[in-house]
């Protein structure tokens, strides 16, 4: 292959001469499109089924499920796991490095501030941790993977950092990792959501941390709150229980599918129907799954439900 192609030095006339057929084709396509004679591409009219059926992964899985605990607003890593002796060495001095970036110009300072805590090594791995803030963590450090090499350019505030951790990208508008996993692998149960978000406090639906964004809505995280109702709108009003609800859901499904049949290829409609069907199936099984009284005493103790300090997080 010629590493110095002629077109880099071609004049406009030479370019048109050598590419006459290509230019003619472009002109013809433009004229046909202008006159409305160019055939438009046919949309895909095949029905798209969005479901949570298990899908075969590309490789043998090493785990069957995952619990991701994200503590937004937790203590700084510099005070927990990431011991930096240089902070003590340069304490109170101007930072000797270059290219300091600030999240908020009003809070900008280049004075070095060390951690107020002491660090000690633990376990066979020799992990340095803060014994004061984490008095029992040293007992399990050999079971923990601590990653210190992660960094993201151009992310210098909490919100963008949280998006990067939960979606893989700093900018807005991308599906959460749980949505991607559900989309790619499905679920073992068709009566329970494959991806749930166990939230504390008042977190609105559609949060970027568990939303599906441009993926179908059936793959977004289902919010499970710490107090009743654990799942919003799971139980119908009293006057719509039993036969009344069954008839209402049947009519709604009939109308939705009639609407979809008149609009083939509308993926959003198919995804919405799948979401409604999952919600109906969840009414019985989700309540049972959230009933912690059915758990064994050993399981309740493992999650700290017998201790007032850890009970809220364990539940």
C-alpha positions in Angstrom: 0.0 0.0 0.0 1.3 3.4 -0.9 2.1 5.3 2.3 1.9 8.7 0.5 -1.3 8.6 -1.5 -1.6 10.9 -4.5 -4.9 12.4 -3.2 -3.0 14.3 -0.6 -1.4 16.4 -3.4 -4.3 16.3 -5.9 -6.0 19.4 -7.2 -9.8 19.8 -7.2 -9.9 19.1 -10.9 -7.9 15.8 -10.6 -10.0 14.7 -7.7 -13.2 15.1 -9.7 -11.7 13.5 -12.8 -10.5 10.4 -10.9 -13.8 10.0 -9.0 -16.3 10.9 -11.7 -18.4 7.8 -11.2 -18.6 8.3 -7.5 -19.6 11.9 -7.8 -22.2 11.1 -10.5 -23.7 8.5 -8.2 -24.0 11.0 -5.4 -25.6 13.5 -7.7 -28.1 10.9 -8.9 -29.0 9.9 -5.4 -29.5 13.5 -4.4 -31.8 14.2 -7.4 -33.9 11.1 -6.9 -34.3 11.9 -3.2 -35.3 15.4 -4.1 -38.0 14.2 -6.4 -39.2 11.6 -4.0 -38.3 8.7 -6.3 -35.6 7.1 -4.2 -36.9 4.1 -2.3 -36.8 4.6 1.5 -35.3 1.9 3.6 -38.0 -0.4 5.0 -38.3 -0.4 8.8 -38.0 -3.7 10.6 -41.5 -4.9 11.2 -40.5 -8.0 13.1 -41.9 -8.2 16.6 -39.2 -7.6 19.2 -39.6 -9.5 22.5 -38.1 -7.9 25.5 -38.0 -10.3 28.3 -35.8 -11.4 31.2 -35.3 -15.0 30.0 -31.8 -16.3 30.9 -29.2 -15.8 28.1 -26.1 -17.9 27.6 -23.0 -15.9 28.5 -20.0 -15.9 26.3 -17.9 -17.6 28.9 -18.5 -19.8 31.9 -19.6 -17.6 34.8 -17.7 -17.6 38.0 -20.5 -16.1 40.0 -24.3 -16.5 40.1 -25.2 -13.1 41.6 -23.7 -9.8 42.6 -24.4 -7.4 45.4 -22.9 -3.9 44.8 -22.8 -1.7 47.9 -22.2 1.9 46.9 -21.7 4.3 49.8 -22.0 7.7 48.2 -20.7 10.4 50.6 -18.6 8.0 52.6 -15.3 8.9 54.3 -12.4 9.8 52.0 -10.2 7.0 50.8 -7.3 9.0 52.1 -8.6 8.5 55.6 -9.5 4.8 55.2 -7.3 2.7 52.8 -5.1 5.0 50.8 -2.2 6.0 53.1 0.0 8.6 51.5 3.1 9.4 53.7 4.0 12.4 51.4 1.0 14.3 52.7 2.6 14.3 56.2 5.9 15.2 54.7 4.6 18.3 53.0 1.9 19.2 55.6 1.2 22.9 55.7 3.3 23.6 52.6 2.5 24.6 49.1 1.8 21.5 47.0 5.1 20.9 45.1 3.4 19.2 42.0 2.0 20.8 38.9 -1.4 20.9 37.1 -3.6 21.1 40.2 -7.3 21.0 39.2 -10.1 22.3 41.4 -13.7 21.3 41.4 -14.8 24.6 43.0 -12.6 27.7 42.5 -14.1 29.2 45.6 -12.6 26.4 47.7 -9.3 26.2 45.8 -6.2 25.8 48.0 -2.7 24.4 47.3 -1.8 23.9 51.0 -1.2 20.2 51.7 -3.3 18.7 54.4 -2.4 15.2 55.8 -4.7 12.6 57.2 -5.4 13.0 60.9 -5.3 9.2 61.5 -2.6 6.6 61.8 -2.4 3.6 59.5 -1.1 0.1 60.2 -0.5 -3.0 58.1 -2.8 -6.0 58.5 -3.0 -9.6 57.2 -0.7 -11.5 54.9 -1.2 -8.9 52.2 0.1 -6.1 54.4 -2.8 -3.8 53.6 -2.5 -0.4 55.3 -5.7 0.7 56.9 -7.0 3.2 59.4 -7.5 1.2 62.7 -9.4 4.1 64.4 -12.2 4.4 61.7 -12.1 0.7 60.7 -11.4 -1.2 64.0 -12.4 -4.6 62.7 -11.5 -4.4 59.1 -8.0 -5.7 59.6 -9.4 -9.1 60.4 -10.7 -9.6 56.9 -8.2 -7.7 54.7 -7.0 -10.9 53.1 -10.5 -11.5 51.7 -10.7 -8.1 50.2 -9.5 -6.8 46.8 -8.4 -3.2 47.1 -7.9 -1.4 43.7 -5.8 1.7 43.9 -5.0 2.1 40.2 -8.4 3.5 39.0 -8.5 7.1 37.7 -10.7 9.0 35.4 -9.6 12.1 33.5 -11.7 15.3 33.6 -13.9 14.1 36.5 -13.4 16.3 39.5 -16.7 16.2 41.4 -18.9 13.8 43.3 -21.8 13.5 40.9 -19.7 12.8 37.8 -17.7 10.3 39.8 -20.8 8.5 41.0 -22.1 8.3 37.4 -18.7 6.9 36.2 -18.8 4.2 38.9 -22.4 3.1 38.3 -22.6 3.5 34.5 -19.0 3.3 33.4 -19.0 6.9 32.0 -18.9 10.3 33.5 -21.3 12.2 31.2 -25.1 11.7 31.6 -27.3 9.6 29.4 -25.9 6.1 29.7 -27.5 2.9 31.1 -26.4 1.7 34.5 -24.2 -1.3 34.8 -27.1 -3.3 36.3 -29.2 -2.5 33.3 -26.5 -3.7 30.9 -26.0 -6.9 32.8 -29.7 -7.6 32.9 -30.0 -6.9 29.1 -27.1 -9.2 28.4 -27.7 -12.1 30.7 -31.4 -12.0 31.7 -32.6 -13.5 35.0 -33.3 -16.9 36.5 -36.7 -15.9 37.8 -39.4 -14.4 35.5 -41.5 -13.3 38.5 -38.9 -11.1 40.2 -36.8 -8.2 38.8 -33.3 -9.2 37.9 -31.9 -5.9 39.0 -33.0 -4.1 42.1 -31.7 -0.9 43.8 -31.8 -1.0 47.6 -31.9 2.7 48.4 -31.8 4.7 51.6 -33.8 7.9 51.9 -35.9 9.5 49.2 -34.4 8.6 45.9 -36.6 9.3 42.8 -37.2 6.8 40.0 -35.1 7.4 36.9 -31.9 8.0 38.8 -28.9 7.6 36.5 -27.4 5.2 39.0 -30.0 2.5 38.2 -31.8 3.8 35.1 -31.8 1.9 31.8 -31.7 5.1 29.7 -31.8 4.1 26.0 -32.2 0.4 26.8 -35.8 -0.8 27.2 -37.4 0.1 30.5 -37.8 -3.6 31.5 -34.1 -3.6 32.2 -34.0 -0.7 34.6 -33.5 -1.2 38.3 -36.5 -1.8 40.6 -36.3 0.5 43.6 -36.7 -1.3 47.0 -37.1 1.1 49.9 -36.1 0.5 53.5 -39.7 1.1 54.8 -43.1 0.1 53.6 -44.2 0.2 50.8 -40.9 -1.4 49.9 -41.8 -1.4 46.2 -44.1 1.5 45.1 -47.5 0.6 43.6 -46.9 -3.1 44.1 -50.3 -3.6 45.8 -53.5 -2.4 44.1 -56.2 -0.4 46.0 -58.7 -2.5 47.9 -61.5 -2.0 45.4 -59.3 -3.3 42.5 -58.2 -6.6 44.1 -59.1 -10.1 42.9 -61.4 -10.4 39.8 -61.6 -6.6 39.3 -57.8 -6.3 39.0 -57.6 -9.4 36.7 -60.2 -8.0 34.4 -58.5 -4.6 34.4 -55.1 -6.1 33.6 -56.6 -8.2 30.9 -58.2 -5.2 29.2 -55.0 -3.2 29.5 -53.0 -6.0 27.9 -55.5 -6.3 25.1 -55.4 -2.5 24.4 -51.6 -2.4 24.5 -51.2 -5.3 22.1 -53.8 -3.8 19.7 -51.9 -0.5 19.8 -48.6 -2.4 19.1 -50.1 -4.4 16.2 -50.9 -1.1 14.5 -47.4 0.2 15.0 -45.0 -2.7 14.2 -41.4 -2.1 15.1 -42.1 0.3 18.0 -39.6 -1.2 20.5 -40.7 1.2 23.3 -44.3 -0.2 23.3 -43.1 -3.8 23.4 -40.8 -2.9 26.3 -43.6 -1.2 28.2 -45.8 -4.2 27.9 -43.1 -6.4 29.2 -42.7 -4.1 32.2 -46.4 -4.2 33.0 -46.4 -8.0 32.8 -43.4 -8.2 35.2 -45.2 -5.9 37.6 -48.2 -8.1 37.7 -46.2 -11.2 38.3 -44.2 -9.5 41.1 -47.3 -8.9 43.3 -47.1 -12.2 45.0 -43.4 -13.3 44.8 -41.9 -9.9 45.5 -43.8 -9.6 48.8 -42.5 -13.1 49.8 -39.0 -12.3 48.8 -39.0 -9.2 51.0 -40.4 -10.9 54.0 -37.3 -11.1 56.2 -39.1 -13.1 58.9 -38.7 -16.2 56.7 -34.9 -16.0 56.9 -33.0 -18.3 59.3 -31.5 -17.0 62.5 -28.0 -17.6 61.0 -28.7 -15.5 57.9 -30.2 -12.7 60.0 -27.1 -12.6 62.2 -24.8 -12.6 59.1 -26.5 -9.5 57.9 -26.4 -7.8 61.3 -30.2 -7.8 61.9 -29.6 -8.6 65.6 -27.6 -5.4 66.2 -29.2 -1.9 66.2 -26.0 -0.4 64.7 -26.0 -2.6 61.6 -29.7 -3.5 61.3 -30.7 -0.6 59.0 -28.0 -1.5 56.5 -28.6 -5.2 56.8 -32.3 -4.9 56.0 
